[in-house]
Amino acid sequence: MVSILKRLLVGRPLASSEEAHQRLPKTIALAVFASDAISSTAYAGEEVLRVLIPAAGLKIALDRLVPISVVVMILLAIVVTSYRQTLFAYPNGGGSYIVSKENLGEMPSLVAGASLLVDYILTVAVSISAGVAAIISTRQQWADYRVSICIACIAVMTIMNLRGVKESGRAFAGPTYVYVFSLVVLIGYGLFRSYTGHLAPLPEDPEALRQLHANVNMLGGVSTLILLRAFSSGAIALSGTEAISNGVPAFRRPESHNAAVTLTWMGTILGLSFFGVSVLAHRLHPTPSDTETLLSVMGAAVFGRGTVLYLLLQISTFAILILAANTAYADFPRLSSIIARDGYLPRQLANRGDRLVFSNGVLVLAAVAALLIVAFKGDTSALIHLYAVGVFTGFTLSQAGMVQHHRRVREPAWRRGMVINAVGAAATGIVLAVVIVSKFAEGAWIPVVLIPFIVAFFRAIKRHYTHVEQALYVDDDYRQPRHTHTIVVLVAPGRIHRATLAALSYARSLAPDRLVAMSVVTGPEEAEEIQQQWADHHLDIPLEIKLSPYRDLTGSVVEFIDELDRSYDNDIVTVILPEFVLTRWWEQLLHNQSALMLKARLLFRRNTVVVSVPYHIEHGKAEVIGDQPAGSEPAGQSPRSV
């Protein structure tokens, strides 16, 4: 049933040879890799106003919004131009991590990798929470279920991405383009009505303003710190622009060219949309509130609340914000697989699943993002303060690495490329410093502390793998010394049954140096009973009985093996456990599972091997591998081992 359910949810397995057919055309890649960046137009401008309004009021805040959006657009143009250099220099993907690794060294690459992983986790948490906030704006009665709705959205996104990048991209491309269309119509139609005098500025909402002032301490005017904090909130619009550089191998050939075209499309849509929303907000004077998003307020003013276009805007906004998480689902598993192959993350993250996606990375991303949603109660404003540090750390290290790349490789036009990337590194580095300083007390300190912790975690994992590799290394002249072999067959107290005889037969077939049976009993009566059973079956294998009045099976077995170790040097001990297996899973619950605890205990004991001999019990018959009387073998056959 588990296998059937998996096939229904995930789909049929894909062969490795089908990987090329899973690559993305530019139109679908835009939806997969750019949804995060494009979706930020739904909340970045609002976050700027949430910083400025409590300090200076609605009018002054709206006056500052357009200049801030212009600066963000200039920064976006610099970042896009810089990352186009990266796409052609590193067509195998990896983005900031690979660029930093090859040009700046181990530590900067680990910082870049940790920053990007934190960024992708926050992308899921922020985009899901912002999308749910958009839909709650139209259905206030759902506000109490905000966290539950967020978790449900994460579950849907996870299942779709386990089905494969191409399949999830096709499913999510439509809502992305519908959102872009709705936003363009909102901006174009709204500005047309405003400039032609058919749409007057909205009156201030005193209750919404009161809530904003209550949530944020008044600072008395627009200070430099407030402007920097507002700019850093608006700079969140750049989140996701590095995603394409991490996923270049997912594009159809020629990969770098198609990725560069998609990056240009993304930058153009993002820049014009963010600027258009800012200008429209400056014209309409909407008041953000805790119960309704800025886009919802402006959509209701431009289209009319309840109209088809308004509902289309709200539904597509909800969809694009939810689907923005798809950018992280596409890049987090791919980046974590690269870091895992280098030995800094568990190697399970480097394995592809049935559908040629790094499914372990998908599941880890979903689990951590869900924990963040629960911890911050799905509050976008609370989560977004953690966001920008990882984004701009990755930007800065990537561009600094590209400067060193141009100096080292000196390809054609390398000086022009070095200047472009140097400007990008300087600009994003300044923004990173602004974000840390202006938002440190509001939560930016968390990634500042968390990223070094993750780097230390990376290095600890690397040390472990290095230690294991050194321990397993074999010199050319190394020869494994010969060991003697002792087998211990564990016999349950009470009646000798077929599973016991089968285990004894299997043990004899291995021709060990020493063969002994062992039983743990709780009193003299059990000891006498097992000895009598042993004699009745004419078993010539020595039987050792350990008395355990405290019913400690594992401790008694380990103590007996310790005694054997003291008796024989250079010895390997094999413990054979007879186990019967039932056809129905619930029937297993009716029987003692002490063998599992014993195997777990012995796994960590040196020079000890544990072998299970299964005896399959079905209704009406029983079957065992090598089922015959103890001490005999069928002619011309050898026992089969599991």
Secondary structure as UniProt FT lines:
FT   HELIX           2..10
FT   HELIX           16..22
FT   HELIX           26..39
FT   HELIX           40..42
FT   HELIX           44..56
FT   HELIX           58..89
FT   TURN            91..92
FT   HELIX           95..103
FT   HELIX           106..136
FT   TURN            137..138
FT   HELIX           140..145
FT   HELIX           146..162
FT   HELIX           165..195
FT   TURN            196..197
FT   HELIX           206..215
FT   HELIX           224..234
FT   HELIX           235..238
FT   TURN            239..242
FT   HELIX           243..246
FT   HELIX           248..250
FT   HELIX           255..284
FT   HELIX           294..303
FT   TURN            305..306
FT   HELIX           308..323
FT   HELIX           325..341
FT   TURN            342..343
FT   HELIX           347..350
FT   TURN            354..355
FT   HELIX           359..375
FT   TURN            376..378
FT   HELIX           380..384
FT   TURN            385..386
FT   HELIX           387..409
FT   TURN            412..413
FT   HELIX           414..439
FT   HELIX           440..444
FT   HELIX           445..472
FT   TURN            476..477
FT   STRAND          484..491
FT   HELIX           498..509
FT   STRAND          514..521
FT   HELIX           524..536
FT   TURN            537..538
FT   STRAND          543..547
FT   TURN            549..550
FT   HELIX           553..567
FT   STRAND          571..582
FT   HELIX           585..588
FT   TURN            589..590
FT   HELIX           594..603
FT   TURN            606..607
FT   STRAND          608..618
FT   TURN            619..620
FT   STRAND          621..624
FT   TURN            625..626
FT   TURN            630..631
FT   TURN            635..636
//
